[in-house]
């Protein structure tokens, strides 16, 4: 499957060469040792420039020089390693064809595959053989002989089971030997052939069948792990209804160009990112932003591919192609995240490189040394158990074979990547984009979460919080005059007042003439022949009002105040001081002689902020800190509302960086949460940079380590809990798989561990166990 959309031309002598990239599905490549085998086979192909093998998705991405090799050669190299390429360009094709490639291996029919059928048939033969061997010994008659060695009915059944179930194992072992890969296929194939060669038919047949079942269970477990990514990819629609030449036509989303108009009917998925040009509807954006409540969309609003149109008819102008949509970038980054190995994965890879050869050496020594040094049987009493050590070759040979079974660290090697895949895809389905397993791991270990205020703990949009009319003025009249004055202004405060007037039903605004902006103080204009003002208290000080405020301060914040008119009537008591102490901006409205009232405006705290901070503290985060460029009073008010452990105010961008560094030196690892653009230096300085509201924002998606696609700060505790739990799951998987292998290895020389037990517990059981444990991460959901 060729992708030449990003083909490059590089100098080669006097000319340039083109490079093509083939993206192929290799479903059976489901563990690091499988990928290593494929990689060694591909290295032998001249003309291959780069390879990226992802066992967690079952895909191989191979970049090659088409003048020196072809996709056919690439496919043949993968198949030469013993793995089938599914859904790619026909391996017999002589030419390269351009198509879209694959992002994940297709689902496998694990239990009905040819290997599964051979395994079930082999299991039947083993079962019948055991019946003849142990339950019906009288019926276990000799039916043939090989080199004068009699073969009984049970032996024939066991050999049939070996021949049927072991063929795939021997085939894989053969390819492992070809690529010089000391993996489980080679070890198991060797063990089965050796056991058969010395006449241990029961052990050979049992090993062949149980190992085949173990492989099927591992395939099933990995396929389940891939399901979460397939679900994410299925969010992206395949087709779009487009207006072309006055008609509606349905075309693949890949064929829709930027600027075309797509039609989205009720119940349809939005096919591509775009801007609404006609219609209105409630749209379910939870697959993209995690917003649980449908969002109302009208003309001019953005919509995202993968979101679901709930009820109305929409027409949207496409703003990005299928490959560049927000959803496509999410999927692409999730896939790329799985290729970035965590520190734990790197340790596991290094450890397994030593573990397998050491245990193989021990297996050889176990089979060879005791028969040479033990002349007479030795009996030992251990905790009431009588253990006998004889020096016969067959006993120690079987024990050596059992150690060979234990030698392959399959469960140990897959324990980390399968946990990372589960965690990252689970986060993506909950609109949290983690751009690498290393970031997932690091987030669970942070000691401090530092948050920007504006747009993170607060909504980042000014809103009217209090309307305080004075004297005979009512709330509607006050809002009417304020909105009438502010409708000519472009200031965010004006927008907040106009929004509040609209919500209060104050639509009939007074006619305004002679509008003038008073820089830094407020505005004025004429209404019904009178000059009205709206602005800071300082403006009304200038107008002659006695705004006496008793400044009994606490850290510079007024704690009491009164506002008096010329006739010395106290009109608001300590209201003004209270509003200021809460970090709100106060706008007074009136004429030169009469004060109509006060309107308080603030950047509202997000409803989820207080709970998010409390939950982070409950989960074990040592310190939650707010960093803001706002003034001390506003910062203090917000900090008290949301419950952060400390706050730092009036910070410039470089001072935020210094604050992060100070927190790192004092507490340890720090995660910084901001908007991904204004806080870029601080995000880059922290161990983990988390961007809020990244949906549709290229910069945030590219610069942050983790992106919250929506504006929901409540996802932070979920992210920390998921990461922290993922780290615990990884540790559990690693130590459980190593511990079980170690205990089994100790029991082998003592004769306490059989081949069957080594397969069932050490290989099949642990592989299935670590995968099932990793799948627990998908059950963690945001509150």
N, C-alpha and C positions, 0 to 999 in steps of 0.2 A: 504494500500500500504506500504509494509515493506522495510526498508532500514537497512540491518544488516551488511553493509560493515564496519561500524564503531562500531560494537557491542563491548561492554566492559564487562570484567569479574571482579567482585568486591568480596571481601571476604564476606562470609556469614557463620558465625560459623567457621567450619573447612574447608569449601569449597569455591567455587566462584560461582557467579551467572551471567547470561548473560542478557544484556539489549538490547531490540530491539526498533527501532524508526519507527513509522508509520507516513507517510506524506499523508494527506487526503485532498481532495477538498470539501469545504463546501461553495458553491456559495452564498447561502442566508445569510451567516454570513458576513454582510457588514457594521457593525457599532460597536463601542466599547461596547454598551449595549448588542448586540448580542453575542459578544465574552465573555462578563462577564457571560451570561446565560450558554453558553457552558462550560466555565471554572468551574462553580459551579456544573454542572452535572458531569463533569469528576472527580472532587475532591471526589465524592462518590464512585469511582471505586478503590477497593483495588489493589495495584500493580502498579499504575501509578507513575512514578518517576518524570517526568517533562513534562510541556506542553508549547508550543509556539503557540499562536493564532494570526493570522494576517488578520484582516478584509479587509485591503486594497488589499490583494491578494486572499482572500477567502480560506485560507488554515489553516489546523491545523496540527502541528507537535507534536506528542505525544510519549514520551519515556516511556517504561513500562517493567516490569519484566515478561517474558513469563511463568515463573513457577507459577505465581499468577494470571495472567489475559491473555487475548488474544486480537488480533485486533478486533475480533468480538465484545467483550465487549466494546472496545473503540468506535466502530461505533455505537453500541446500545446506549451508553451514550450520544453521540452527537445527535442522532435521538430522544432520550428522552427529549432533550432540545428544540425539535421542528424544527430541521434543517436536511435536507437531505444530506447524503454523496454521492457525485457523483464520479463515476470512481474508487472507492476504491475496496478493496477486498470484495467480497460478504459477507454481514452481517450474512448470514446463514452458512458461512464456519466454520468448526470446527478446522481448522488448519491454521497456519500462513504461508503465501507464500511470497517468496522474490521477489520483483520487484523494479522498480526505483522510485516509488512515484511520486508526482506531485509538481510542483513549483508554479503554479497559477491555480485558478479555471477556467474551460473551459468557453467559451462565453455562455451567457444565451439567450434563445429565449424569451426575456422579454414580447413582445407584443402578443405572441401566446401561452404563457404558460397556464396551467390549471387555475392559479389564474387570469390571464388576461381575459380568456374567461368568468369566473364567474363575474369578474368586469364589463365587457361590457354588459353581460346579466342583471346584477343588475342595470346598468345605464339606460338600456332600460325600465325596470320596474319603476324606479324613474321618468323618463321622462313622461311615460304614466300616472303615479299617479299624477304628477303635472298638467298635462293637465286636468284630471278629477276633481282635487281639485280646480283649479283656472280658467280654461278656459271653462270647460263644467260642471259646478256645477249641472246643471239639469240632467245630465246623471250619476252623482255620487250617485247611488242608494245603499240602504242597501242590502247586499247580504248574510250576516250571522251575528251571535252575539256570543260573548264570555262573560260568566257571566253577561248576560243581557246587555252587552255593544255592541251596533250595530257596525258592520263592513261594511263600504261602499266600493265601487269598488276601490277607491283610496287607502283606508287602506289596502286592500288585496294586491294591487300592491306594496305598501311600505313595507309590511311585507315580501313579496316574495323577494324584493330587499335585505332586511336585512338578510333573511335566506341564500340567495345565496352568497352575497358579504361579509357578516360578519363571515362566517364559518372559513375562514383562520385566521381572526383576533382573534376570540374567541379561536381557537385552540392554537395560539401563546400565547395568554393571559393566557391560562390554564398552558402552560409550564412555563411561567414567574412566575405564582403563585407557581408552584411546586418547582422552584429553588429560590423562594423568591427574585425575581428581580423586582424592581419597575420601569418598563420600559414602553415605549409607547404602546406596545401590551397589557399589563395589563390595562393601563389607558384607552385606546380606547375601549377595549372589555368591561370594566366596564361601561364606558359612554354609549355605544350603548345598552347594556342590560338594564341599568337603564332607558334610554329614552324610550325604547320599553315598559318597565314595567309600566310606568306612562301614557302610551297612546300617547306619542309624536312620532308618527310614521314617520312624515315628517322629523323631526330632526334626528331620528335614522337611517332612510334609507339614507338620505343625507350624514350623517357622515360616514356610512359604505362604501358607494360608493366612496366618495371623499378621504377617508383615504386609500382605496385600490388603487386608482389611484396614490395617493401620494407615496405609497410604490413601485408601479411599476416604477414611475419616479425616485425614489431613487435607485432602482435596476439598471435602465438604466444608470443613471449618474455614479454609481460605476463601472458598466461594461465598460463604456467609459474610466474611469480612469485606469482600469486594461488593457485596450487595448494597452497603451503605453509600458507596460512591456511585453505583449505578442509579440509585434513587435520586441522588443529587443531579446526575446528568439527565435523567428523565424529565426534570423540570423544564428543560429547554425544548420549546416546540419545534417540530420538524418542518411545518408548513406555515405559510402566511397568506392571508387574503389581501390582495393588493389592487388598487385602482390603476388600471392602465388603459389608455385610449377610451375613457368613458365606461369601461367595463370592469367587473370584479373578476379577478382570476386568482386561482390558488396555485402557489409556486413554492418550492423549497425555500426555507429561510436564507440559505446560502446565496440564492439568486436575487435577493432584494437589495437594492442599492440605497445609499444614504440619500435622503430627500424624497423618496417615494412615500405614498400615503398607504398605510395598512388599516384594514377595517377589523375591529374587534367587537364581536357581539357578546351578549350576556352569557357567562359561563365559559368563554374562551380564554385561553392563555394569551397574554400579550407576547407576540412573537419576537419583537426586537425592541431595544431601547428607543424611545422617541418622545415627542412633545405633542400633547393633545391639541388638535386644530379644530375639532368639532365634537360636540356631545359632552355629556357629563355622566359620571358613574362613581360608585364606590368600588375601589380596587383592593383586593387582598394582596398586600406586598410582603406577607410573612415569609415566603421562601427567600426573599432578598434581604429585607431589613429586619425581619423578626417581629415587626409590628403586628400585634395580635388583632387589633381592630382595623377593619377596612378603612382605607383613606379616600376621602372624596377628591375626585379629579375633575377639573374644569379646563376650559381652553387656556393653554399656556403652561399647564403643569407637566412635569416630567413623568414618564412611566417606564418601567423596567421589564425587560424580557423575563418570562417565567412567572410574573405576577398574574393573578386571575381576575378578570373583569366580572364583578359580582352581578350587576343588574342592568346598567344602561348601555347604550350604543356609543362607541368611541371611534373616532378617526384620529390617527396619530402620524405625524411626519417622522420618518425614521432618522435617527441621529447617529447610529453606529451599525456597522455590518454585524452579521451573526458571530463572526470570530472576535469582534471587539466589544460585544455587549458586556454589561456588568456581570451577568450570570456566567458568560463564557470565561471572563477573567477569574471569577471565583473558582470555577471548575479547574481551570488551567493552574491556578496557584495551589489548589488543594493537591493536585497531582504532583506538582513540582515539590510541594512540601514533603511528600513521602520519600522523595529521592535524597533529601538532606538528612544525613545520619546524625543522630544525637550522640553525645559523648558516651552514653551507655552502650549504644549500638556499636560504636567504634571499639569500645573495650571488649564487648562480646565477640566481635570478629577477630580481634587479636588473640583473645583467650582461646577461642575454638581452634585457631590455627595451631596452638600447642597441645590442646586437650586431646584431639583425635589421634595424632601420631603417638603420644605418650601412652594412651590406653591400648592402641593397637600393639605397641611394643610389649606392654604388660600381658596382652592376650597371648602373644607368641611365647613369652617367657612362661606363662602359666601352663601352656600346653606342652612345653618342652622340658622345663627344669625339674618339676616334681618327679616324673617317672625316672629321671636319671639319678636323683639323690635319695628317694625314698625306697629303700630295699625291702623293708617289711611294713605291713600296715601299722598305723599309729592310731590309737584311740585316745580321745581327749574329752573330758567332761566339762561342758561350758553351761553354767546356770542350769544344771539338771539335764542338759541335752548331751547325749553321747555322739560325738563327731568322730568319724573314722577317715583317716587319710591313707589311702592306698596308693601304690605306685604304678597302677596299670595305665597304659597309654590312652585307652579309649575314654576313661573317666576324665582325665585331664585335658584330652583333646576337646571334649564337649564343653568343659569349663572354659577353655580358651575361646571356643566359638561363641559362648555366651558373653564373654567380655567383648568380643568383636561387635556383637549386637549393641552392647552398652556404649561402645566407642563413639558412635555417631551422635553429635550434640544437636539433633534436629530441634527438639523442644526448646533447648537453651538458645539456639540461634534465632528462632522465630519469635521468641518471647517478647522482645522489644519492638520489632517492626509491626507486628500484628496489633500491639497495644497502641502504637503511634497512629496507625491507620484508623483504628476504631475511634481514638480520641479526636483526631483532626476532622474526620468526616462527620462525626457527631456534632462537633462545634459548627461546622459549615452548615449543617441542616438547621441549626439554631441561629443562623446569621452572624456567626463569629468566625472570621477567617484567620486561621493560624498558619503562618507562611513557612513553617518548618517544624519538624519534630524537636529540634533543639530549643525552639521558642516555647513549645508546649511543655517541655521538661523544665525550662528555666522559670516559667511563670508560676509553677507549683512550688518554687523554692524562694520566692521573693519575700523580703522582710518588711518592705515599705511600699505602699501604693501612693504615689503622688498624683494629684489631680489638678488640672486647670479648673478655674471657676466658670468662666463664661463659655457656654456651649457644652459644658460637661456636667457640672453640678447644677448649673442653671440652664435655662432654655436658650439663652443667647439672644432673646428678643424682648424688648421693653414692653411692659404692659401696665395699665393703670391698676393699682392695688387699693387705693382709698380715694373717695370723693367726699370732701368735707365742706358743705355749704355753710354760709355765715348769715346770721340774721334771718330775714324773710325769704332769702334765696333758697329755692329747692334744688335737688340734685339735677333734675332735667334742665333747669335754667342754667345752672353752672356749666354743665357739660355742653349745652347749646352755644353759649358765648365762647367757651374755650375752643370747641371744635370749629366754630365760625372763624376764629382768629387763626387757628393752626392749619386750616385747609390749604392755605397758600404756602406753607412751610414744607421743606423737604427733610426736616430733622426727624430722626427716629422717635423723639418724644411726641412730635405732631402725629405721627402714624399711630402711636399707642393711644392718644386721646381720641382720634377719629374712630379707631376700632371700638373703643369703649362706648362712644356716643352711638355708634351704629348698633351695638349689642343692646344698648339701653332703649333703643327705639327712637332716639332723637335724630330724626331725619330732616326736619324742616329747620335748616340752619339759617341764622340771620345773615342778611346781605352785608358783605364787607367791602369797604373802599379804602384807599390810601394805606395799603399794607406796607409795613416797614419792619425789617429785621434789625434788632438791636444786638449787635454782635456780642456774644458772651453773656448777655443778660436776659434776652427774651424777644418778644415781638409786640407790635402795636398796630392798630388799624381803627377805622371809623365804622361804627354800627349805629344806624339811625341818628347820625349827626353827632354822636358822642365818640370820644377817643377811648378805646379799651386797651388794656395791657394784659399780657400773659408772660410770666417769666419768674426768675429766681427771686427769693425774698429780698436780695440786694437791690433789685430794680425798684421795689416798692419802698425800700428805705430812701432811695433817691427821690421818689415822688412825694416824700414828706410824711409817710406813715411812720408811726412810732411802733416798730416791731421790737419791743423790748423783750430781750431773752436773757434770763438769768443763767449765766453760763457756769454753773457748778459742774465743772468738767471731771470726767474720769478718763484719763488718757486722751483728752482732746475732744471727747464726744459730749455734746450738750445733754444735760440730764433734766432740765426744766426750761420752759419758755412760755411766754404769753405774746399774743398779738393784740395791740390796742389801736383803735381808730382815733381820729382827732377829738371825738367827744369822750375819749378815755374809756370807751366800752370794751371790756375784755371779751374777745369773740371766740378764741379757740383754746384758751387755757394752755396746757402743756402738750397739746396735740402736735404742734410743729416739732417740738423737741423729740417726741416719741417717734414720729415718722423718720426724722433724721437719724435717730439712734438705731433704727431698724435698717439703716443703709439705703433709704429710699430718697429719690430726688423729688423735691417739692416744687410745684408750679402754682403760683398765686395768680388769681384772675380778678380784675377789677378796673375801675376808672381812677382818675386822679383823686377823687373824693370818696369813693365807696369800694370796699373790698367784698367781692362776691363769694370767695371761698378758696380752698386749697385742693389741689389734685396731686396725689402721690404716685410716683411711677418707679418701677423697679424691674430688674431682670429677674423673672420668677424662678424660684428653685424648682427643679424637676420633682414631680411627686415621688419618684423612685429613689431620689438621692439619699434621703435619710436612712431608708431601709437598706440600701446598698452599702453605705458606710458601716452601719451596725452589723450587717451580715459578714462583711469582710473581717471586722474585728472578732466576731464569733468564730469564724473559720480559722483564726490564728494569725492573721496579719498583724505584725508587731506595731505598725504605725501607719495611720492614714493621714496624709498631709495635703492641705490645699495651697496651691501656688497661684497667685493672681497679680495682675498689674493694677487692680483697682485700689482705691484709697483704703486707709486703715479702718474707717468706720464701716464701710460696705463689707469689707472682708470679714470683720469681726461679726457682723450681723449674720452673714451667710454661714460662717463657720459654726456659730451657735445653733443655727437652724438645723444643719445637716449632721452635726455631731462629730466632726473630724477631731483628731487628737491635737493637731496644731495647724496654724496657718501662717503664711508669709505674704505680706501685701506690698504693693507698689514696686513690683519686680519688673525690670526690663528683661528682654529675652536672654541676654548674657548673664543676668543675675539669676534667672531661673536655672541656667546651667550650673552656676556656682552653688545654688541651693541643692540641686541633685547630687553634685559631688560631695557636698557636706553631709547629706543624708547617707550616701554610700560609705563614707569614712566612719560615720557614727553607728549605723545600724547594719549595713551589709547590702544585699542586692535590692535594687529599686526598679519598680515598674512605673512609667510615667504615662498618664492618660491625658490626651489633648486632641486638638482638631486635625492633627497631621500636617498642617501647613504653618500656621503662626508659631506653633510650639516645636517646630522641627529640630532646633538645636537641643532642646531638653529631651525630646524623644530619642534623639541619636545618642545622647550621653547616658541615658538610663540603660540598664541591662535589657529591659523590655520596653519598647515603644508601642503604645496602644492608641490607635486613631478612632475617634468617635465619628459616627455618621458618615462612613466611607462610601456608601452606595452612590455610584455615579461620579465619584471624585477620584480621578486618576492619580493625583499626587498622593492622596492619603493611602490608596491601595499600594502604591509603589514604595513609599517611604517608611511606613509603619511595619513593625514585626508582626503585630496582630491588629486586625481591623474589626471594629464593631460596625456592621453594615448599617444599622439603624442608629438612632439617637438615644437608645435605651441604656442609661448608665446602670440599670438593674442587671445587665448581663455580666458585669464585672465579677460579682460573687460566683456566678455560674462558671465563668472562665477560670477563676482561681480554684474552685472546688474540682472542676474537671481536670485541670492540670495537676493539682495536688494528688487527686485520686489516681490519675494515670501514672504518676511517679511511684505510688504505692503498688499499683498493679504490676508495673515493670519489675520492681524489686521482688515482689512475691513470685512472679513467674521465673525470674532468674534463679533465686535461691531454692525454690521448690524443685525446678528441673535439675539443678546441680546437686541438691541434697538427695533426691531420689536416685540419681545416677550413682552418687557416691556410696549410698547404702547398698544398692544392688551390687556394685563392684566389690564391696567388702564381703558380701555374702557368697559371691561366686566361688572363691577358693575353699570356702567352708562347706560347699555343696548345698547351700540353702536356697540358691536361686537357679531355676531352670531356664532353658531357652524360652519357653512359652511365657514365663513370668517376666523375663527381661523385655520381651516384645510387648506384652499386654500392658505392663506398668511403665517401663522405662521409655518406650517409644510411642506406642499408640495412645496409652493413657495420658502421658504428659503432654504430647502434642495437642491432643484434644482438650486437655485441661487448661493449658496456657491460653489457647484460643478462646475457650469459653469464658475464662476469667477476663480476658481483654474485652470481650463483647459487653461486659457489665458497664463499660464506659458509655455505651449508647443509651443506657437507661437514666443517665444524669441529665436532667432538664432544668431550664431556668424556672425560678419561682413564678 
